Structure formats: C-alpha cells, structure tokens
Amino acid sequence: MGASLFGDLSIPFAKFILWLITITSSVAAGVILFTLFLKLITLPFDFMSRFSMRKNSIKMEQMRPELEKLQQQYANDKNLYNQKMMALYKKNGYSMFGACLPTIITLLIFIIAIGGFTSYSNYQNKQYFYDMSVAYNNVLYAGLEIDGEYVYIDEDGAITVNDAKILAAETFDGTNLIVNKTETGFTLETVGGYIKYTLSNGARTFAVTDLNNVINAEYNNELKNADGDTWEQANLKNHELTAEDFLSSIGSLKSAETFRSNGAGFLWIKNIWVTDSPTKHPVETEWKTFQNTYGYNGQDVNDIGADGYGKLIAALTDEQSAPNGYFILVALTVLSSLLSQFVIGRSQKAQMELQTVDGQGAQTQKIMMWMMPIMMAIFAFIYTAAFSIYIVLSSIFSLLTTLLINFIADRKYKPKESGEGEIIRGRVYVPPKKEEPSKTKKKKDKTADDGFLSGLADKKKHPRGRLK
C-alpha cells in the first residue's frame, strides 16, 4: 500500500498558508494569521477606495438640494438629468472613478485567496492521507530488518524499500537480506523478520512468513489491536483470524491515530479542510469520491484502490459518519457580510438616492446588500471551513476599517453640525452675520412728507444742480 506524495504547491498564497501553519503548529492559528496578513496588504487599497467613497458621499449630501431640484425638473428625461448631474459633479469636484482601481485590486487579491485556499486544502487532505499511509505501512515494513541501505527510514519517517537499488544490485553479500529476483520484480525477506515483501509489475504486497517472529519480535508490545490484544491473545479469541488481518487491523489503528492527531479540528469542526456542514464528514467514505474531491490521480500517489483506502479508514468509524459541522460558519458568514454591507450602504446613502433621477440606485443598493451575503454563503458552503473562517474574519475587519475610514473622512470633509460654519479647504468658514432690522418702528416725519409747508422744498436741488 505504498503512497508517494509530490504535493508541490504552485500558488504562492498556498505556500504562505503552509508556512504560517508550520510556524504556529496550529491550522486555525495559521488561517487567522493569513487572514490578518492579507487584510493588512489590502488595507491601503481599502482605505483609498472607501475614503474616496465616503468623501463623495459627503459631497453628494452637500449637493442634495440642487440634485433633488434637478430630479424634480428632469423627472421624465434621464439623459438630460445625467448631463446636468455630471456638470454639477465637475463643479463640486466629485469624482466617480476614484474608488474603482483600489476596489479592482482588492477583488483580484480575493480571487487569488480563493485559489490559495483551494490549492492548500487539497494539498493538506492529501498530506493527511499520506501520513496515514505511512503509519499503516510502517506496521508492515517493520517486519523487515532496517539496514539503512536497502531498507531505510526516509525524512518523513516512513520505512522504505529501495526497489531500484535492489533491482540494480547483483549480490547482497554481507547483508541480512534474502532477495530472489523474478522476471517482473523480486521478493525480499530479512533474517529474523516476519514479512515477505514482493514487488511484481510495480505492485507491492506483503505476507507474514513466521508467526514466531511476530510473537517474539522486540517491538511486539506495539503490535496490539484496538482491543489491546497481542497476536496470541487475538488468535485465542478468533481462531480464523490470520496474521495478515491482525497486522492490517493494527495498521488501520495507527492510521486512525495519525489522522486524529493532525490538528485539523477547530471548535465544533472535525476537519477544517472540509465544509462546515452536517451533510459532510471529516473523512470521505469512498475512494472515488476522495479522488474526485481532492484531485487525486496517478501523478500524486500510487493508486491504492478502494480496498487499500478502506484499510486506511477502517478504524475511523466515527469520522466516516459524524457531521463535520452544523452550518454555523455559513450562518456567521452571512451575518458578518450582511452587517458589513449595511454599514457600507449607510455610508453611501446619498449616492444611491441621487445618482439616478428616479432613485433607482437606492433599490439597487438594497439588492446588493442581500446579494453579497448570499454569494458569500455559497462560497462558505462550497469551499472549506478554513475559507469560511477567512471570510468571517475578513468581513469583521472590513467592517471595523470602514467605520474608522468614515470617521476620518467625516472629520476632514463633513461640515460641523454646530452651525458655526463649514470646513472649506481645511479651514472653518463662518459666514458674516447679517444685521437684523430694528424692531422699534420709527415715527413718521410729517414735515418730510409735507415739504412745501415746512419750507424744505426750497432746499431740494435740481438734478442738474439748480434749485427747483
């Protein structure tokens, strides 16, 4: 049941996730650090985009009286309204494209992040399977004596038979190996071992050759099945039990222990690299489903087939039937995304209401406020729980940064609410106070009205300087 994993991560983000998980020794901590790091990368672009949006929203609010007047005036002529609106935008320094480029960059990074998580989740599930395969195989390979040349332990801790070197060697003098070459491969045994290893047409098989050596092996204390029975004890309970089946059951047990110790759990989630769903299980029950889900093919591992895969997961009975999650992360994804969209929508309320003559933009904003959370929920349902954690943390981070950016933009561009003035070019402009007319009525001067009687008429000058 040999397995070789080539698992080369081709996407940079996937390699970075692997590095973070390696240095933290925690899958969940690695995902959280990756999310925070990615948000720090996009923070300058988010700041530019949302600051520009908020600035435009403030200017739009200041133009509201004029735009509402235009909406009433050109209610039946959208094209003319748009022309007048664009002229008003230009007059007030309103830019519609200031937030476009940063938003596009942020979106591209998000798409790359999806690829990174998908690549790494496939890699990690293959790695789990490979580690399980190593644990299973080591039970069988332990029946061969390790000489360090032809039978050795590789960097992954796997006991390995160097097939190519054995096929190339002509003699094995001075070794503890018993090798018989055939037309299609060879058979290998070791003095004092209990396993016969056969390579034929690229396929590897194992057979127990000496039960006494199984019983008397120095590592016999490790050869106990799930009930804690040695070979002798298990044979007494079941006389039909073969030594191969006994060793296979121990291999399955070691495989299960390896899977359970891989640290893939997170709170209620059994396997963070599987969707948080009660319809999914921590371990795929079918070999073909496992292949299709994680892209397993002949280039990744030797095709062990359904029988070999079944032996690896034989002791993982709970993991084959238990729910991997309960849609909690899917719900959190929807709620966090909805809250983030609500805050963004509130900060752009003026734009949505006034960018169209009939106010259709406000209705579009309401639709988008629901469409984005639904789309995020679909992502959370399709992709892994690790990606859902990324979406939730990203939405919360975006919400907090939006509130902070709005605060900064309001301080810089929004008029003061005290009524004392408004901020123009960084200065507070206070309009001059108009003098109120005196409330005391002046008494009517009758002499002024009756100039002829008072003699004042004689003093009136002619327009050309002569007396009338």
QUILINSUL-V167809 format. One record per residue. RES is the residue in one letter. PHI is phi in degrees with one decimal (NA if undefined). OMEGA is omega in whole degrees, -180 to 180 (999 if undefined). BURIAL is I if it has 9 or more other C-alpha atoms within 8 Angstrom, else O. Layout:
BEGIN
<<RES,PHI,OMEGA,BURIAL> <RES,PHI,OMEGA,BURIAL>>
END
This chain:
BEGIN
<<M,NA,-177,O> <G,-68.0,178,I> <A,-140.4,177,I> <S,-125.4,-177,O> <L,-106.2,178,I> <F,-94.0,170,O> <G,21.2,178,O> <D,-85.3,-180,O> <L,-81.1,-175,I> <S,-89.7,-178,O> <I,-94.3,-176,I> <P,-53.4,-179,O> <F,-60.4,179,I> <A,-64.4,178,I> <K,-64.2,-179,I> <F,-67.8,177,I> <I,-60.8,179,I> <L,-59.5,-179,I> <W,-65.6,-180,O> <L,-64.8,179,I> <I,-65.8,180,I> <T,-66.3,-176,I> <I,-75.4,180,O> <T,-93.7,-177,I> <S,57.4,179,O> <S,-147.9,180,I> <V,-64.3,-178,I> <A,-61.5,180,I> <A,-63.2,178,I> <G,-63.3,179,I> <V,-65.8,180,I> <I,-63.8,178,I> <L,-62.9,178,I> <F,-61.8,179,I> <T,-61.5,-180,I> <L,-63.6,179,I> <F,-63.5,-179,O> <L,-66.3,178,O> <K,-68.0,176,I> <L,-67.3,177,O> <I,-64.7,-176,O> <T,-84.6,-177,I> <L,-56.5,179,O> <P,-59.3,180,O> <F,-70.6,177,I> <D,-62.2,-179,I> <F,-62.8,180,I> <M,-59.4,-176,I> <S,-66.5,-174,I> <R,-75.9,175,I> <F,-64.6,178,I> <S,-64.0,179,I> <M,-62.9,-179,I> <R,-66.5,177,I> <K,-60.7,179,I> <N,-64.2,180,I> <S,-64.0,178,I> <I,-64.9,179,I> <K,-65.2,178,I> <M,-63.7,178,I> <E,-64.8,178,I> <Q,-70.0,179,O> <M,-88.8,-174,O> <R,-52.1,-178,I> <P,-56.4,-179,O> <E,-68.8,-179,O> <L,-69.1,178,I> <E,-65.1,176,I> <K,-65.1,178,O> <L,-67.1,179,I> <Q,-62.0,179,I> <Q,-71.4,-176,O> <Q,-73.3,-177,O> <Y,-119.0,-177,I> <A,-60.1,-177,I> <N,-104.3,-179,O> <D,-138.0,-176,O> <K,-64.8,-178,I> <N,-62.7,-180,O> <L,-68.4,176,O> <Y,-61.2,180,I> <N,-63.6,178,I> <Q,-64.0,180,O> <K,-64.8,-180,I> <M,-64.4,180,I> <M,-64.2,177,O> <A,-64.4,179,O> <L,-68.5,176,O> <Y,-57.3,-178,I> <K,-63.0,-179,I> <K,-65.1,-176,O> <N,-99.9,177,O> <G,71.4,180,O> <Y,-86.3,-179,I> <S,-114.1,-179,O> <M,-84.9,-172,O> <F,-109.2,-178,O> <G,-64.0,-176,I> <A,-100.0,-173,I> <C,-67.9,-175,O> <L,-62.6,178,I> <P,-59.7,179,I> <T,-65.2,179,I> <I,-63.5,180,O> <I,-62.3,179,I> <T,-61.7,179,I> <L,-64.6,179,O> <L,-63.2,178,O> <I,-64.0,178,I> <F,-63.3,179,O> <I,-64.0,178,O> <I,-64.2,178,I> <A,-63.0,177,I> <I,-59.1,178,I> <G,-61.6,180,I> <G,-64.0,179,I> <F,-66.0,180,I> <T,-64.0,180,I> <S,-62.3,-177,I> <Y,-71.2,180,I> <S,-63.3,176,I> <N,-63.0,180,I> <Y,-61.2,-175,I> <Q,-66.6,177,I> <N,-65.7,174,I> <K,-65.6,-179,I> <Q,-65.2,176,I> <Y,-58.1,-179,I> <F,-63.4,180,I> <Y,-63.5,179,I> <D,-62.5,176,I> <M,-63.5,180,I> <S,-65.1,178,I> <V,-62.6,-180,I> <A,-62.2,179,I> <Y,-66.2,-176,I> <N,-65.0,-178,I> <N,-61.8,176,I> <V,-64.2,-179,I> <L,-79.2,-178,I> <Y,-64.8,179,I> <A,-63.6,176,O> <G,-76.1,175,I> <L,-107.0,179,I> <E,-77.3,-178,I> <I,-84.8,180,O> <D,-105.2,178,I> <G,84.6,-179,O> <E,-115.8,-179,O> <Y,-93.4,174,I> <V,-124.5,-173,I> <Y,-145.3,177,I> <I,-104.9,-177,I> <D,-84.2,-175,O> <E,-66.1,178,O> <D,-90.2,-179,O> <G,83.8,-179,O> <A,-90.5,173,I> <I,-74.4,-170,I> <T,-128.8,173,I> <V,-100.3,-179,O> <N,-81.8,-175,I> <D,-58.8,-176,O> <A,-62.2,-178,O> <K,-68.9,178,O> <I,-67.4,179,O> <L,-64.4,-178,I> <A,-80.5,-177,O> <A,-73.6,179,O> <E,-94.0,179,O> <T,-133.0,-180,O> <F,-129.8,-180,I> <D,-63.7,178,O> <G,80.5,178,O> <T,-106.2,179,O> <N,-96.4,-176,O> <L,-92.7,172,I> <I,-117.6,-174,I> <V,-119.2,174,I> <N,-123.6,-179,O> <K,-83.0,178,O> <T,-125.5,179,O> <E,-66.1,-176,O> <T,-108.2,-179,O> <G,166.1,179,I> <F,-165.4,170,I> <T,-117.3,-176,I> <L,-134.0,172,I> <E,-134.9,176,I> <T,-129.0,178,I> <V,-64.6,-178,O> <G,87.6,178,O> <G,-88.6,-180,I> <Y,-129.4,-178,I> <I,-118.4,171,I> <K,-109.4,-177,I> <Y,-100.7,-178,I> <T,-125.0,173,I> <L,-113.6,-179,I> <S,-141.7,-179,I> <N,55.3,178,O> <G,85.1,-180,O> <A,-94.9,-178,O> <R,-113.1,177,I> <T,-133.7,-179,O> <F,-128.0,176,I> <A,-144.2,178,O> <V,-80.2,-176,I> <T,-107.4,-174,O> <D,-145.2,-179,I> <L,-65.7,179,I> <N,-61.9,178,O> <N,-67.8,176,I> <V,-62.2,-177,I> <I,-69.1,-172,I> <N,-93.8,-178,O> <A,-62.0,-177,O> <E,-67.2,178,O> <Y,-100.3,-178,O> <N,-62.0,-180,I> <N,-66.6,177,O> <E,-91.0,-178,O> <L,-86.3,178,I> <K,-129.5,-178,I> <N,-80.3,-176,I> <A,-63.3,178,O> <D,-85.4,-178,O> <G,80.5,-179,O> <D,-93.4,170,I> <T,-78.4,180,I> <W,-57.2,-179,I> <E,-61.2,-178,O> <Q,-66.4,179,O> <A,-65.4,-180,I> <N,-68.4,178,I> <L,-67.5,179,O> <K,-73.9,-177,O> <N,-139.9,-177,O> <H,-69.9,180,O> <E,-85.0,180,O> <L,-70.5,177,I> <T,-92.3,179,O> <A,-63.8,178,I> <E,-62.5,179,O> <D,-67.5,178,O> <F,-62.6,179,I> <L,-67.2,179,I> <S,-64.6,179,I> <S,-65.4,177,I> <I,-68.2,177,I> <G,-60.3,178,I> <S,-64.2,179,I> <L,-64.9,178,I> <K,-64.5,178,I> <S,-62.8,180,I> <A,-65.5,178,I> <E,-61.8,179,O> <T,-64.7,-180,I> <F,-63.3,-176,I> <R,-71.4,-180,O> <S,-99.2,-175,O> <N,-80.0,176,O> <G,74.6,-178,O> <A,-87.7,180,I> <G,-79.0,178,I> <F,-151.1,-178,I> <L,54.0,-178,O> <W,-83.5,-176,O> <I,-87.9,-179,I> <K,-80.0,-180,I> <N,-134.3,-175,I> <I,-67.1,-179,I> <W,-95.8,173,I> <V,-126.2,-178,I> <T,-60.4,176,I> <D,-74.9,-174,I> <S,-149.2,176,I> <P,-71.6,178,I> <T,-86.1,178,O> <K,-107.2,-180,I> <H,-119.9,-180,I> <P,-58.9,-179,I> <V,-127.8,175,O> <E,-69.0,-177,I> <T,-85.7,-177,I> <E,-114.2,180,O> <W,-61.1,-179,I> <K,-65.4,177,O> <T,-64.4,178,I> <F,-61.5,179,I> <Q,-60.4,-177,I> <N,-68.7,-177,O> <T,-68.5,-173,O> <Y,-110.3,175,I> <G,66.9,179,O> <Y,-75.6,176,I> <N,-150.4,-176,O> <G,-61.9,179,O> <Q,-77.6,-179,O> <D,-92.6,-177,I> <V,-142.5,171,I> <N,-67.7,-177,I> <D,-72.2,-177,O> <I,-81.1,179,I> <G,82.0,-177,O> <A,-63.5,-178,I> <D,-65.0,179,O> <G,-64.6,179,I> <Y,-64.7,178,I> <G,-60.9,178,I> <K,-68.9,-180,I> <L,-66.0,-175,I> <I,-104.1,-175,I> <A,-58.6,-178,I> <A,-88.8,179,I> <L,-94.9,-175,I> <T,-66.1,180,O> <D,-67.0,-178,O> <E,-67.2,179,I> <Q,-79.8,-177,I> <S,-119.9,-177,O> <A,-71.1,175,I> <P,-67.2,179,I> <N,-75.9,-180,I> <G,-170.3,-175,I> <Y,-136.4,-179,I> <F,66.0,-179,I> <I,-64.9,179,O> <L,-66.5,177,I> <V,-64.1,178,I> <A,-64.6,178,I> <L,-64.2,177,I> <T,-61.8,179,I> <V,-64.4,-177,I> <L,-65.1,-179,I> <S,-66.6,179,I> <S,-68.5,179,I> <L,-64.3,179,I> <L,-64.2,179,I> <S,-63.3,179,I> <Q,-66.0,179,I> <F,-63.3,-180,I> <V,-64.6,179,I> <I,-63.2,180,I> <G,-63.2,179,I> <R,-65.0,-179,O> <S,-75.2,-180,I> <Q,-118.2,-175,I> <K,-59.5,-178,I> <A,-61.8,-180,I> <Q,-62.2,-178,I> <M,-65.5,-177,I> <E,-79.2,-169,I> <L,-114.0,-178,I> <Q,-76.2,176,I> <T,-125.0,-175,I> <V,-67.4,-178,I> <D,-102.0,-180,O> <G,70.7,-179,I> <Q,-64.4,180,I> <G,-60.8,179,I> <A,-65.2,178,I> <Q,-67.1,177,O> <T,-62.5,179,I> <Q,-62.7,178,I> <K,-64.0,179,O> <I,-64.8,-180,O> <M,-64.7,-179,O> <M,-62.3,178,I> <W,-94.8,-177,I> <M,-66.6,-178,O> <M,-63.9,176,I> <P,-60.8,178,I> <I,-64.0,178,I> <M,-64.5,178,O> <M,-64.6,178,I> <A,-64.3,177,I> <I,-64.2,176,O> <F,-59.7,-179,I> <A,-64.7,-179,I> <F,-78.0,-177,I> <I,-80.8,-174,O> <Y,-92.0,-171,I> <T,-80.9,176,I> <A,-63.1,178,I> <A,-60.7,179,I> <F,-68.7,176,I> <S,-63.3,177,I> <I,-59.8,178,I> <Y,-60.5,-178,I> <I,-64.2,-179,I> <V,-62.2,-180,I> <L,-63.5,180,I> <S,-64.5,179,I> <S,-65.4,179,I> <I,-63.9,178,I> <F,-61.8,180,I> <S,-64.3,178,I> <L,-61.4,-179,I> <L,-66.1,180,O> <T,-67.2,178,I> <T,-62.8,178,I> <L,-61.2,179,I> <L,-66.5,-180,O> <I,-63.6,178,I> <N,-61.7,179,I> <F,-62.2,-179,O> <I,-65.6,-179,O> <A,-65.0,179,I> <D,-64.7,179,I> <R,-63.7,-175,O> <K,-87.4,-170,O> <Y,-115.9,-174,I> <K,-79.5,178,I> <P,-63.1,178,O> <K,-67.2,-178,I> <E,-84.4,-177,O> <S,-73.5,-179,O> <G,85.5,-178,O> <E,-76.8,-180,O> <G,164.8,177,I> <E,-130.2,-177,I> <I,-86.1,178,I> <I,-127.6,-180,O> <R,54.7,175,O> <G,84.4,180,O> <R,-116.8,178,O> <V,-88.2,-179,O> <Y,-100.5,179,O> <V,-111.8,-179,O> <P,-67.2,-180,O> <P,-64.5,-180,O> <K,-78.1,178,O> <K,-84.9,180,O> <E,-71.9,179,O> <E,-78.6,178,O> <P,-64.6,-178,O> <S,-65.5,-178,O> <K,-78.8,-180,O> <T,-81.2,-179,O> <K,-79.2,177,O> <K,-77.9,178,O> <K,-71.9,-177,O> <K,-73.0,179,O> <D,-86.5,-177,O> <K,-67.3,-179,O> <T,-67.9,178,O> <A,-70.1,-179,O> <D,-80.6,-176,O> <D,-108.9,-174,O> <G,-66.6,-177,I> <F,-67.6,-179,O> <L,-74.2,-177,O> <S,-88.4,-180,O> <G,89.2,-179,O> <L,-74.2,-177,I> <A,-63.6,-179,O> <D,-69.6,-177,O> <K,-87.7,-180,O> <K,-71.2,-177,O> <K,-88.1,174,I> <H,-76.1,179,O> <P,-53.9,-179,O> <R,-98.0,177,O> <G,94.8,180,O> <R,-103.2,178,O> <L,-73.2,175,O> <K,-74.2,999,O>>
END
